[in-house]
Amino acid sequence: MADLFGAAANAEGYDASNIEVLEGLEPVRHRPGMYIGGTDERALHHLAAEILDNSMDEAVAGHANRIDIYLEAADRLTIRDNGRGMPVGGHPKFPGKSAVEVILTTLHAGGKFSGKAYATSGGLHGVGASVVNALSSELHVEIAREKKLYSQSFARGLPQGTLAEIGSAPNRRGTSVTFCPDPEIFGANPKFRPATLYRMARSKAYLFAGVEIRWKCDPALLANDDTVPADETLHYPGGLADFLDDATRDKGLLISTPFAAQVELDGQKFEWAITWLNGGEDGFFHSYCNTVPTPSGGTHETGFRQAITRALRSFGDLAGNKKAADITADDVFAGTAVMLSVFLRDPQFQGQTKDRLVSAEATRQTEQAARDRFEQWLAADAARATFLLDAAIERAEERKRRKKEREVARKSATRKLRLPGKLADCTLNDTDQTELFLVEGDSAGGSAKQARDRKTQAVLPLRGKILNVASASTEKLGANQELSDLSLALGVRAGKDFRIDDLRYGRVIIMTDADVDGAHIAALLMTYFYREMPSLIEAGRLFLAQPPLYRMTQGAKTLYALDDLQREELTQSGFSARGKIEISRFKGLGEMPPAQLRETTMNPETRRLLRVELPRRDTIGADARRGVDQLVNTLMGKKAELRFGYIRDHAEDVLADLDL
Ligand code: 28F
């Protein structure tokens, strides 16, 4: 048998040494949620996405033009590409192991980090595949490379033999992976949804015209689903414009052809298609990076929104329309349907399921790619441009009217409304600027009242621990003075009568001590808002202040540390090596001099706030939202044993952090 493990190099100059190996797979089976966001149906389909992403990377890199997806049973999926085939050579750091085995049994084995093997990568090449392997009761990989055929099998990530040459492959090449999600992880009888996989395949084909995707599904699995074919070849040379047509098929359009373009800048690609819908129709904004969906948006969306908004403003400006200056991105994008797909070299995603792009430079790059072209598109048809601009101006006018009405209503309501005596209100009513600080106890309340900007910042001191609504009865909830003061101060009613437009402040900021008690009060308040006013959180109005725990001084230089970790970091790198660093710990907000409280925690120019976020309530986010419900019940609910179980399972996470 050929010596499979001699160090292999090949035409692309790739060799196994590109693979950076960081750790084994045991953490993946122990805490799958850290890697695929949970063990629900959404996470199950994440396995398919990871393997498909690796095939797509091979296609986007120009080495494959065909991908097969075959759902042969509800819990058995095969994905195959005609790319170069995973490398089969030996790995210098792992004598006796093939590169394939290293990629499939170690995390962070992707050469992606070295950037050599892949220009742009959706999957992290090797990270995804090894996670899928660990969470599959069985996984078989077959590689056709350099006219030979190899295969290797695994069970729950463990090799069932070494990579074996099983035959010749004279006229094909590529990688095929067959895997079965592990019932031990996903529960008995894990089932793929044909519709979800079919849509995943179709979106990939729309996003990259250079690949043909062959979908095949056992007809028995389609018994009650006539929207999914048993067999179809997916290939869309029309790219995003076709994708957008397909996604707006059932909607009324304001313009006949969408504004669509593809731009290549410095080796990266920016593609989009946007159309405007009839008034009142709900629009959407679907964005992707390297064909990976980014349902939580990110910097590419920001850049695109800026480009379109600024282009429309300057069109209005040139036409002498003074009102154009006031339109915002929300005015412009209301009622639009957008597809945005970017291909970046080294994308940074946020969160373990990579659903938000955070690459900072993508904002400027995307704006640069889109703005000029949109200005040309507008200039090409001034009547259409004027029509779109007027629609945006109309929405801006409507927005300003509504804000005026709210302010008037709030003023009159405040006069009628009995505000809690201990509320230190602010003088302005404009909710674009005002914020309410919820602080714990009167001493912190005193400091906060002195530190605040009275025009825009109100303070409501809460006495001690508020009621735990996750375990309190409804009547107890209604009778609780603190909580009724809170909803009075906010100008809203809790529960189903809550209306976001009644809010008397633009932001609600929980500002508790940086200690365990403070964290507990913050958790109680977040539980209250989550249960009684969830749309306040969904509207992005709830924040956590980040008061410092330490003040660190060396000579004239003073820095603040949020926690022990940051204190360590600043000790290492925040000061010069010479001179003693004085460190003092703040016992509580009440002990903090108002000037420091303002500078470190309240002043919008210098503070940092954490926005409390919930997964989007759309189809994708539904499972994640259920996950939040479960977690709130576990942590805050009546059943203490759930809490103990959670603490037992996650205690080492905290220890791990401390070890860092
Ligand atoms: C069904 C899933 O996983 N296809 C893949 C390749 C090709 C190469 C590769 C993959 C380690 C980190 C470089 C081959 N020759 N389909 C797939 N096709 N991985 S996964 O290399 C992985 C290395 O990055 C490949 C030359 N360069 C790259």
Residues whose N, C-alpha, C, O or C-beta is under 5 A from the ligand:
A	BS01	28F	E12 Y14 I19 I51 N54 S55 E58 I79 R80 D81 G83 R84 G85 M86 P87 A109 G110 G111 K112 A117 H125 G126 T175 S176 V177
